[in-house]
Amino acid sequence: MERSRTGCATCRKRKRKCDEGRPGCRACAARGVECGGYELELRWGNAVASRGHLAGATTPVRPPQAPRSASQHRQRDHPQQQQKAQQQPPQQQHQQQTSDAASQFPSPPQGNAASSSTWGSSPATSTPRGGPEVEPTFEKFLQIGLRRLYASSADDWVESMFRELSIDSLALTTAGVAMQTYVDEGRSQQTLHEITRALRTLREELHERRDVLSAPTMCACLLVCSLQLFEGEPWTKNLKLMTDLYNLGGSLDALQPDPQFDINLRHQLEVLAMMDIPFLVLGRTSPSLGLWTRFRSLQDSWAGGRLKGYEPVSGLSRSLLDLLALSAERQDDAIELELWLWVDEPGQLIQSQHWDAVRHAAILRMRRCRHYASQGASPQDAHSPQSATSPVPQSEIILYRLLSHLEALINGLERPENNGILSTHATLFPMTEASLLVKSLRKHKAWTQPLVRLREHAFSSDGAPPPVATILFELLREAWHTGEDFFDIEKAAQARAVELAIF
């Protein structure tokens, strides 16, 4: 009998071979049992072991108490944080909320990712502190894997930031190793082993810093979340867990350290907020937390006002992200017009083509949302503004503009001198919205060429695309075969139990 190491949860548990069919495998269907799916078990727990001699324990596994040497990872808490922690009573409400959220943080994936001997050892030995075997893989992550997370590899400051943050966070180092192993090997046994180690280290670090808003630890949390994101598994629920953990559900005015002055913390908060924008996720099952709008409102009180320029993970202008966040809340002619007339400070030529493609795609997304909400309105009405006096044109004209920008974008991406300026995954949002106007694409066959070239580019650059892109392309092919506009890709994704990040 062959043991399944990367198959569904049911086959792994039963130690049977799995064909890895989606949404459920055929092996489980043939045996008449429920398929457990492929989601990495990222349950959030405050370092309570789920296997080995500590299985079933009701108290947290305490992190090692020995002081760390200068060559090991050190925690350098902000002086205001330390003073605040000393002044707070032990039973303060925020500490209780933090503890509750930490109790749901990811626990290691089930299956054969780690041997029982590893889980049976003590915390001090099961989570090595800065062992030399970690360093080469983390260095490779800084050079290669990190580029998979950002829309542009031209930002040298990102690598420097991760190096600096890793000094204070073993969790970030082990999460980076897990990410690089995933990039190199996919969902292999070694990858699951590294994820197990990263999650255990993260939970210990969260316990140690339960009263501290720590940029390095938050960065580690975002890396863990990204592992699910790449697989296309439900991941937005982790945004809520992080929001609860760091008490970000209400006003952000009292954050310490102040993100106005702490650039590293500011970046982690901005990435978390960007990932929460509804238009950038397909098949989302958890509600948006409104983080982007609240974080931008906080910036209104800063000395320089709202940040300008672009957000580096999505590669999108911050002012355009403001409109995307607003578009998810209101699908009316006023927002359509703002998107149609939107301009920003010029960036590089490829960036400008990307931003223009996205703003046109956002108008199509709004009209698609209006069509789903109207239920019964004719598809032709959904292709037009709500008001006859609106200067925003019909959807087919917007599609033509969008495809023109994508054509210019792919031409630029294929030029050697533009290598690294923009990653292909940054084009997933405009490519998706353009692909869903099937009738117009069938009528104008030449219009499909930019979309075909983008998909070919995605498969030819930096190896095979992650599963999230493969699943997306499968859904878009399904939409094409319907021959109709307004294929409900949201429901199709939810039927597969996937959440697709398109940024």
C-alpha positions as CSV (number, residue, x, y, z in Angstrom):
1,M,0.0,0.0,0.0
2,E,1.4,3.4,-1.0
3,R,1.4,6.1,1.6
4,S,0.1,9.5,0.5
5,R,2.2,12.5,1.6
6,T,0.8,15.3,-0.5
7,G,-2.8,14.1,-1.1
8,C,-6.0,15.0,0.6
9,A,-6.3,15.0,4.4
10,T,-8.4,11.7,4.3
11,C,-5.9,9.8,2.2
12,R,-3.0,11.0,4.3
13,K,-4.8,10.0,7.5
14,R,-5.6,6.5,6.1
15,K,-2.1,6.3,4.5
16,R,-3.6,5.6,1.1
17,K,-2.6,6.7,-2.4
18,C,-4.4,9.9,-3.5
19,D,-5.1,11.0,-7.1
20,E,-5.3,14.6,-5.8
21,G,-8.5,15.4,-7.8
22,R,-10.3,18.6,-7.0
23,P,-12.5,19.6,-5.3
24,G,-12.5,16.0,-4.0
25,C,-10.4,13.1,-5.0
26,R,-11.7,10.1,-6.8
27,A,-10.1,7.7,-4.3
28,C,-12.4,8.9,-1.5
29,A,-15.4,8.9,-3.8
30,A,-14.8,5.3,-4.8
31,R,-14.6,4.3,-1.1
32,G,-17.7,6.3,-0.3
33,V,-16.0,8.5,2.3
34,E,-15.9,12.3,2.5
35,C,-12.7,13.8,1.0
36,G,-10.9,15.9,3.6
37,G,-9.5,18.3,0.9
38,Y,-6.0,19.7,0.5
39,E,-6.0,22.7,2.8
40,L,-2.9,23.0,4.9
41,E,-4.0,22.8,8.5
42,L,-3.0,26.3,9.6
43,R,-5.0,26.3,12.9
44,W,-3.9,29.1,15.1
45,G,-2.8,27.9,18.5
46,N,-0.6,29.4,21.3
47,A,2.1,26.7,21.1
48,V,-0.1,23.8,22.3
49,A,1.3,20.6,20.7
50,S,-1.1,18.5,18.6
51,R,1.1,15.4,18.3
52,G,3.8,13.6,20.3
53,H,4.0,13.3,24.1
54,L,2.4,16.7,24.5
55,A,-0.8,15.9,22.5
56,G,-3.9,17.1,24.2
57,A,-2.1,19.4,26.6
58,T,-4.3,22.3,27.8
59,T,-1.4,24.7,28.7
60,P,0.9,26.4,26.2
61,V,4.3,24.9,25.5
62,R,6.6,27.4,27.0
63,P,9.3,28.8,24.8
64,P,13.0,28.2,25.8
65,Q,14.0,30.3,28.7
66,A,17.7,30.4,28.1
67,P,19.0,33.8,27.0
68,R,20.0,34.2,23.4
69,S,23.6,35.0,22.5
70,A,24.6,37.8,20.2
71,S,24.9,35.3,17.3
72,Q,21.3,34.2,17.8
73,H,18.1,36.0,17.2
74,R,17.3,38.7,19.7
75,Q,14.1,40.5,20.5
76,R,14.7,44.3,20.7
77,D,11.4,45.7,21.9
78,H,10.5,49.3,21.5
79,P,11.0,51.2,24.8
80,Q,7.5,52.5,24.7
81,Q,6.2,48.9,24.3
82,Q,8.2,47.7,27.2
83,Q,7.0,50.5,29.4
84,K,3.4,49.9,28.3
85,A,3.7,46.2,29.0
86,Q,5.0,46.9,32.6
87,Q,2.1,49.3,33.3
88,Q,-0.7,47.1,32.0
89,P,-2.5,44.9,34.5
90,P,-2.2,41.2,33.7
91,Q,-5.9,40.7,33.1
92,Q,-6.4,43.7,30.8
93,Q,-9.0,43.2,28.1
94,H,-6.5,43.6,25.2
95,Q,-4.2,40.9,26.6
96,Q,-7.2,38.6,26.9
97,Q,-8.2,39.3,23.2
98,T,-4.6,38.7,22.1
99,S,-4.5,35.4,24.0
100,D,-7.8,34.3,22.4
101,A,-6.6,35.2,18.9
102,A,-3.2,33.4,19.5
103,S,-5.1,30.3,20.6
104,Q,-6.2,29.9,17.0
105,F,-2.9,30.6,15.2
106,P,-1.7,27.9,12.8
107,S,-0.7,24.5,14.1
108,P,1.4,22.3,12.0
109,P,-0.1,20.5,9.0
110,Q,-1.4,17.0,9.6
111,G,0.0,14.0,7.9
112,N,3.6,12.8,7.6
113,A,5.2,16.1,7.3
114,A,7.3,15.6,10.5
115,S,8.3,12.5,12.3
116,S,6.9,11.6,15.6
117,S,10.4,11.8,17.1
118,T,10.5,15.5,16.1
119,W,7.2,16.2,17.8
120,G,8.1,14.1,20.8
121,S,11.2,16.1,21.6
122,S,11.2,19.1,23.9
123,P,10.5,22.6,22.6
124,A,14.0,23.6,23.2
125,T,15.4,21.0,20.9
126,S,12.5,20.7,18.4
127,T,12.9,24.3,17.3
128,P,16.6,25.0,16.7
129,R,17.7,28.5,17.4
130,G,19.4,29.9,14.3
131,G,21.1,26.6,13.3
132,P,23.7,26.9,10.5
133,E,21.6,24.6,8.3
134,V,18.9,27.3,8.1
135,E,21.1,30.1,6.8
136,P,21.8,28.9,3.2
137,T,18.1,28.3,2.4
138,F,17.0,31.6,4.0
139,E,19.7,33.4,1.9
140,K,18.3,31.7,-1.2
141,F,14.8,32.9,-0.1
142,L,16.1,36.5,0.0
143,Q,17.5,36.2,-3.5
144,I,14.8,34.1,-5.2
145,G,11.7,33.2,-3.1
146,L,11.2,36.8,-1.9
147,R,10.7,37.9,-5.5
148,R,7.6,35.7,-5.8
149,L,5.9,37.8,-3.1
150,Y,6.4,41.2,-4.6
151,A,5.1,42.6,-7.9
152,S,8.5,44.1,-8.7
153,S,12.0,42.8,-8.0
154,A,13.5,46.3,-8.6
155,D,13.0,47.3,-4.9
156,D,16.3,46.5,-3.3
157,W,15.1,47.9,0.1
158,V,12.8,44.9,0.4
159,E,15.7,42.4,0.8
160,S,17.4,44.7,3.3
161,M,14.2,45.0,5.3
162,F,13.8,41.2,5.5
163,R,17.5,40.9,6.6
164,E,17.0,43.4,9.3
165,L,13.7,41.9,10.5
166,S,15.1,38.3,10.6
167,I,17.7,39.4,13.1
168,D,14.9,39.8,15.6
169,S,12.7,36.9,14.6
170,L,13.5,33.2,14.3
171,A,9.9,32.7,13.2
172,L,10.6,34.9,10.1
173,T,13.7,33.0,9.3
174,T,12.0,29.6,9.5
175,A,9.0,30.9,7.5
176,G,11.3,32.1,4.8
177,V,13.0,28.7,4.7
178,A,9.5,27.1,4.4
179,M,8.6,29.5,1.6
180,Q,11.8,28.8,-0.4
181,T,11.4,25.0,0.0
182,Y,7.9,25.4,-1.3
183,V,9.2,27.4,-4.3
184,D,11.8,24.7,-5.0
185,E,9.9,21.5,-4.4
186,G,6.2,22.4,-4.3
187,R,4.1,20.5,-1.8
188,S,6.7,17.9,-0.9
189,Q,7.4,16.0,2.3
190,Q,10.3,18.3,3.0
191,T,8.1,21.4,2.4
192,L,5.5,20.1,4.9
193,H,8.3,19.4,7.4
194,E,9.6,23.0,7.0
195,I,6.1,24.4,7.4
196,T,5.7,22.3,10.6
197,R,8.9,23.8,12.0
198,A,8.0,27.3,10.9
199,L,4.5,27.1,12.5
200,R,5.9,25.8,15.8
201,T,8.5,28.5,15.9
202,L,5.9,31.2,15.1
203,R,3.5,30.0,17.8
204,E,6.3,30.1,20.4
205,E,7.3,33.6,19.3
206,L,3.7,34.8,19.4
207,H,3.6,33.6,23.0
208,E,6.8,35.4,23.9
209,R,5.6,38.7,22.3
210,R,1.9,38.5,23.1
211,D,1.9,42.1,24.4
212,V,4.1,43.6,21.6
213,L,3.1,44.8,18.1
214,S,6.2,43.3,16.5
215,A,7.0,44.0,12.8
216,P,9.2,41.0,12.5
217,T,6.6,38.6,13.9
218,M,3.9,40.2,11.9
219,C,6.0,39.7,8.8
220,A,6.4,36.0,9.7
221,C,2.6,35.7,10.1
222,L,2.1,37.2,6.6
223,L,4.6,34.7,5.1
224,V,2.7,31.8,6.7
225,C,-0.6,33.2,5.2
226,S,1.1,33.4,1.8
227,L,1.8,29.7,1.8
228,Q,-1.9,29.1,1.8
229,L,-2.5,31.8,-0.7
230,F,-0.1,30.2,-3.2
231,E,-2.0,26.9,-2.9
232,G,-5.4,28.7,-3.6
233,E,-6.6,27.4,-0.2
234,P,-9.0,29.6,2.0
235,W,-6.6,32.2,3.5
236,T,-8.6,35.4,4.2
237,K,-9.8,34.0,7.5
238,N,-6.2,34.5,8.7
239,L,-6.5,38.2,8.1
240,K,-9.2,38.3,10.8
241,L,-7.1,36.3,13.1
242,M,-4.2,38.6,12.7
243,T,-6.5,41.6,13.2
244,D,-7.7,40.2,16.5
245,L,-4.2,39.2,17.5
246,Y,-2.9,42.7,17.1
247,N,-6.1,44.5,18.2
248,L,-6.5,46.2,14.8
249,G,-10.3,45.8,14.6
250,G,-11.1,49.4,15.8
251,S,-9.3,52.7,15.6
252,L,-5.7,52.6,14.6
253,D,-4.8,55.9,16.3
254,A,-3.1,54.4,19.3
255,L,-0.8,51.9,17.6
256,Q,2.6,51.6,19.3
257,P,5.2,51.7,17.8
258,D,3.7,54.5,15.7
259,P,3.7,53.3,12.0
260,Q,4.3,56.9,10.9
261,F,7.9,56.6,12.2
262,D,8.4,52.8,12.2
263,I,8.8,52.1,8.5
264,N,9.0,48.3,8.9
265,L,5.8,48.1,10.9
266,R,4.1,50.5,8.4
267,H,5.0,48.1,5.6
268,Q,3.5,45.0,7.3
269,L,0.3,46.9,8.1
270,E,0.0,48.1,4.6
271,V,0.5,44.6,3.1
272,L,-2.1,43.2,5.5
273,A,-4.5,46.0,4.6
274,M,-4.0,45.5,0.8
275,M,-4.7,41.8,1.1
276,D,-8.0,42.6,2.7
277,I,-9.3,44.6,-0.3
278,P,-12.3,42.4,-1.6
279,F,-11.7,43.1,-5.4
280,L,-8.3,41.4,-5.2
281,V,-9.7,38.0,-4.1
282,L,-12.0,35.6,-5.9
283,G,-14.2,33.1,-4.0
284,R,-13.8,35.0,-0.7
285,T,-15.8,33.4,2.1
286,S,-14.9,35.7,5.0
287,P,-16.0,39.4,5.1
288,S,-13.6,42.3,4.5
289,L,-12.4,44.1,7.6
290,G,-12.1,47.5,5.9
291,L,-8.4,47.6,6.9
292,W,-7.2,49.5,3.8
293,T,-9.7,52.4,4.3
294,R,-9.0,52.6,8.0
295,F,-5.2,52.5,7.5
296,R,-5.4,55.3,4.9
297,S,-7.6,57.4,7.2
298,L,-4.9,57.1,9.9
299,Q,-2.4,58.5,7.5
300,D,-4.5,61.7,7.2
301,S,-3.2,62.7,10.7
302,W,0.5,62.1,9.7
303,A,2.8,65.1,9.1
304,G,3.1,64.3,5.3
305,G,-0.5,63.1,4.9
306,R,-1.4,59.9,3.0
307,L,1.5,57.9,1.5
308,K,2.0,58.4,-2.2
309,G,3.6,56.2,-4.7
310,Y,2.8,52.5,-5.1
311,E,2.3,49.6,-2.7
312,P,5.1,47.1,-3.5
313,V,3.4,43.7,-3.1
314,S,0.6,44.5,-5.6
315,G,2.6,47.0,-7.6
316,L,-0.5,49.3,-7.6
317,S,-0.6,53.0,-7.0
318,R,-1.9,53.7,-3.5
319,S,-4.5,56.1,-4.8
320,L,-5.8,53.5,-7.2
321,L,-6.0,51.0,-4.3
322,D,-8.1,53.6,-2.5
323,L,-10.6,53.4,-5.4
324,L,-10.5,49.6,-5.5
325,A,-11.4,49.5,-1.8
326,L,-14.2,52.0,-2.3
327,S,-15.5,50.2,-5.4
328,A,-16.1,47.0,-3.4
329,E,-18.4,49.0,-1.1
330,R,-20.2,51.1,-3.7
331,Q,-20.9,50.1,-7.3
332,D,-22.4,53.4,-8.6
333,D,-21.7,55.8,-11.4
334,A,-19.8,58.2,-9.2
335,I,-17.1,55.6,-8.5
336,E,-17.1,54.4,-12.1
337,L,-16.4,58.0,-13.2
338,E,-13.6,58.4,-10.7
339,L,-12.0,55.2,-12.1
340,W,-12.5,56.4,-15.7
341,L,-10.9,59.8,-15.0
342,W,-8.2,58.6,-12.5
343,V,-4.7,59.8,-13.0
344,D,-1.7,59.6,-10.7
345,E,1.9,60.7,-10.7
346,P,3.7,58.9,-13.7
347,G,5.7,55.9,-12.9
348,Q,7.7,53.7,-15.2
349,L,6.0,53.0,-18.5
350,I,5.2,49.4,-17.6
351,Q,3.7,50.5,-14.3
352,S,1.5,53.1,-16.0
353,Q,0.1,50.4,-18.4
354,H,-0.5,48.1,-15.5
355,W,-2.4,50.7,-13.5
356,D,-4.5,51.7,-16.5
357,A,-5.4,48.1,-17.1
358,V,-6.4,47.7,-13.5
359,R,-8.6,50.8,-13.3
360,H,-10.5,49.6,-16.5
361,A,-10.8,46.1,-15.0
362,A,-12.3,47.6,-11.8
363,I,-15.1,49.2,-13.8
364,L,-15.9,45.8,-15.4
365,R,-15.7,44.2,-12.0
366,M,-18.2,46.8,-10.6
367,R,-20.6,46.1,-13.4
368,R,-20.3,42.4,-12.9
369,C,-21.1,42.8,-9.2
370,R,-24.1,45.0,-10.1
371,H,-25.4,42.3,-12.5
372,Y,-25.1,39.6,-9.8
373,A,-27.0,41.8,-7.3
374,S,-29.8,42.8,-9.7
375,Q,-30.9,39.2,-10.5
376,G,-33.2,39.5,-13.5
377,A,-31.8,42.6,-15.1
378,S,-30.8,42.1,-18.8
379,P,-27.1,41.5,-19.4
380,Q,-27.1,44.4,-21.8
381,D,-28.1,46.8,-19.0
382,A,-25.2,45.6,-16.9
383,H,-22.8,46.6,-19.7
384,S,-23.7,50.3,-19.4
385,P,-23.5,53.0,-16.7
386,Q,-26.6,53.3,-14.5
387,S,-27.2,56.8,-15.7
388,A,-27.7,57.7,-19.4
389,T,-25.8,60.9,-18.9
390,S,-22.6,59.2,-17.6
391,P,-19.6,59.8,-19.8
392,V,-18.2,56.3,-19.0
393,P,-18.6,54.1,-22.1
394,Q,-20.1,50.7,-22.7
395,S,-18.2,47.6,-21.4
396,E,-17.0,46.6,-24.9
397,I,-15.1,49.9,-25.3
398,I,-13.7,49.6,-21.8
399,L,-12.6,46.0,-22.7
400,Y,-10.9,47.3,-25.8
401,R,-9.0,49.9,-23.7
402,L,-8.0,47.3,-21.1
403,L,-6.7,44.8,-23.7
404,S,-4.7,47.6,-25.4
405,H,-3.0,48.3,-22.1
406,L,-2.3,44.6,-21.6
407,E,-0.9,44.3,-25.1
408,A,1.5,47.2,-24.3
409,L,2.3,45.6,-20.9
410,I,3.2,42.2,-22.3
411,N,5.3,43.8,-25.0
412,G,7.2,45.6,-22.3
413,L,7.5,42.5,-20.1
414,E,9.1,40.5,-22.9
415,R,11.9,43.1,-23.4
416,P,15.2,42.0,-21.6
417,E,15.8,45.4,-20.1
418,N,12.5,45.3,-18.3
419,N,13.2,42.0,-16.6
420,G,12.1,42.1,-12.9
421,I,10.2,45.4,-13.2
422,L,6.8,43.7,-12.9
423,S,5.9,40.1,-12.1
424,T,3.2,38.3,-14.1
425,H,1.0,37.6,-11.1
426,A,0.4,41.4,-10.9
427,T,-1.6,41.1,-14.1
428,L,-4.1,38.5,-12.8
429,F,-6.8,41.0,-11.9
430,P,-7.1,42.8,-15.2
431,M,-6.6,39.5,-17.1
432,T,-9.4,37.9,-15.2
433,E,-11.9,40.7,-15.8
434,A,-11.1,40.9,-19.5
435,S,-11.5,37.1,-19.9
436,L,-15.0,37.1,-18.4
437,L,-16.4,39.2,-21.3
438,V,-16.7,36.1,-23.4
439,K,-19.2,37.4,-26.0
440,S,-17.0,40.3,-27.0
441,L,-13.9,38.2,-27.1
442,R,-15.7,35.6,-29.3
443,K,-16.9,38.4,-31.6
444,H,-13.4,40.0,-31.9
445,K,-11.1,37.0,-32.0
446,A,-7.9,39.1,-32.3
447,W,-8.7,40.6,-28.9
448,T,-7.8,37.3,-27.2
449,Q,-4.1,37.6,-28.2
450,P,-2.9,39.7,-25.2
451,L,-4.6,37.2,-22.9
452,V,-3.1,34.2,-24.6
453,R,0.4,35.8,-24.5
454,L,0.0,36.7,-20.8
455,R,-0.8,33.1,-19.9
456,E,2.1,31.8,-21.9
457,H,4.4,34.3,-20.2
458,A,3.1,33.2,-16.8
459,F,4.0,29.5,-17.6
460,S,7.4,30.4,-19.1
461,S,8.8,32.8,-16.6
462,D,10.3,31.6,-13.3
463,G,9.1,28.0,-13.8
464,A,5.5,26.8,-13.6
465,P,3.0,29.2,-12.0
466,P,1.7,28.4,-8.5
467,P,-1.5,26.4,-8.1
468,V,-3.5,29.6,-7.5
469,A,-2.8,30.7,-11.1
470,T,-3.5,27.2,-12.5
471,I,-6.8,27.0,-10.8
472,L,-7.7,30.5,-12.0
473,F,-6.9,29.6,-15.6
474,E,-9.1,26.5,-15.3
475,L,-12.0,28.7,-14.1
476,L,-11.5,31.1,-17.0
477,R,-11.6,28.2,-19.5
478,E,-14.8,27.1,-17.9
479,A,-16.2,30.6,-18.4
480,W,-15.1,30.6,-22.1
481,H,-16.9,27.4,-22.8
482,T,-20.2,28.8,-21.5
483,G,-20.2,31.3,-24.3
484,E,-21.8,33.9,-22.1
485,D,-20.8,37.1,-20.2
486,F,-21.0,37.3,-16.4
487,F,-19.9,33.8,-15.6
488,D,-20.1,33.7,-11.8
489,I,-16.5,33.0,-11.1
490,E,-17.0,33.8,-7.4
491,K,-19.5,30.9,-7.0
492,A,-17.3,28.7,-9.1
493,A,-14.3,29.3,-6.9
494,Q,-16.4,28.7,-3.7
495,A,-17.7,25.4,-5.2
496,R,-14.0,24.3,-5.4
497,A,-13.4,25.5,-1.9
498,V,-10.6,27.9,-3.1
499,E,-9.8,31.5,-2.5
500,L,-7.8,33.0,-5.3
501,A,-5.5,36.0,-4.8
502,I,-5.4,38.0,-8.0
503,F,-2.7,40.6,-7.0
